[in-house]
Structures are given as structure tokens and as C-alpha cells.
């Protein structure tokens, strides 16, 4: 049983590999062979690059590529949920304390 370790590539490597493919006279297969990676991997990187072009492409393992506005919206959503939960707790506490004892 052989233990192959998974190779990891940084953002710059992926971006440069994709840009190499777009140069005239270069093919995806040729670039992949020169870089020592699979052509299917390079095709996937190209799809990701064209879907989310710019600095938000290839964010890393488990990290979503979010624009600053999307991050802000997510933070505000979390704050809103927390505030609504606090409000509901206070309503229940108010109902409990406002009961008249008999």
C-alpha cells in the first residue's frame, strides 16, 4: 500500500497556470505536462478562475471567496439573528415577571 501525499498549490501557482493556458500557442495539456499536474485539474482551475475572476478566486481550503460586501452582509445577518434571539428572550422574561402572583 503506497501512501501518496496530496499536493497543495497556492493561489499564485493556480492563477499563473491558468494564465499560461490562455497564451496563444499553448494548450491545457501541454501546460499541465510542463507543470507536472493533471490536465483535469487545470481545467477545473480554469472554470473556477472564469467563474470568480479577480482577487477572490482560489481562496483556500474551506474558505469561501466573498467580496467585502458579501462579508458585511453575512456579519449583519448574524447580528440580526442574535438581536432577534435576545428580543425573544426578553419578551419571555417580561411575560414571566409581569404575571401577578395569587
N, C-alpha and C positions, 0 to 999 in steps of 0.2 A: 504494500500500500504506500503510494507516494504522497507526500504532503506538499502540495503546491500552495504557496502563499499568494494571496490576492494582491495584485499590484495596484497602487493608488497613484493617480495622476492629479497634479494641481491644476488650478484654473488656467494659468498661463499656458501650460502644455496643451491642454484641450483646445483653448482658443487658437493657439498657433497652428495646431494640427488642422483645425477646420479652415483656417485662413490659407494654409498651404494647398488644400484641396481646391480652393476657388481660384488659384492662379492658373493662367492659361497654360495648356500643355501638361497639366498634372492630373492624374486620375486618383480616385479614392483608393483603389487597390495599390497603386504604386506608392502613394504616401504612407499607407498603412504598413506595407512591407518595409519601407525605409525606416519607419519609426519602431517597428517590431511590435505592432499591435494588430488586432484583428480588424478586417475591413468592416464587419458588422458593428463593432464598437465605434468606429469612426463615423459610420452612417448615423448611428444613434446620437453621437455628439453633434453632428451637423443638424439633425432635426431639432435638438434642444437649443442649439445656438440660434436657429432661424425662428423658433417659437418665441424665445425670450431674449431677443438680441439686446446688446448693451452690457452694462456692468452687472446686471442681475442674473446673468447666465452662469451656470455651474457653481452654485453657492456652496456645495459641500454635502457631506453625509448627513442626512436628516434635517437639513436646513432648508427652509422654503425660500425661494427667491422672491422677496417682496420689495416693492418700491417704498419709499418713505411714507407716501400717502396710505398705502395698504397697511403698513405697520401701525400708523397712527389710528386708522380705523379699527384695527384689531385691539389696540390698547383701550380705545374709548368704549368698545363693546364690552371688554372685561370690566371696566369701571362701572358701566351701566348695570351689568348683571350684579355686581357687588352691591351697588346702591339700592337696587330693587330688592335684594335679599335683606338688606338692613332695614329697609322700609317695612317689609312684610313682618319681620321680627318685632319691630316697634309697634306695629298695629296689633299684633297678638298680645304683646305685653300690656298695651294700653287697655285692651279688652279685659284682660285678667285683673288688672289693678282697678279698673273702673266698676267692677261688679260690687254691688252692695252686699255686705255680709248680713245674714239674717240670724 
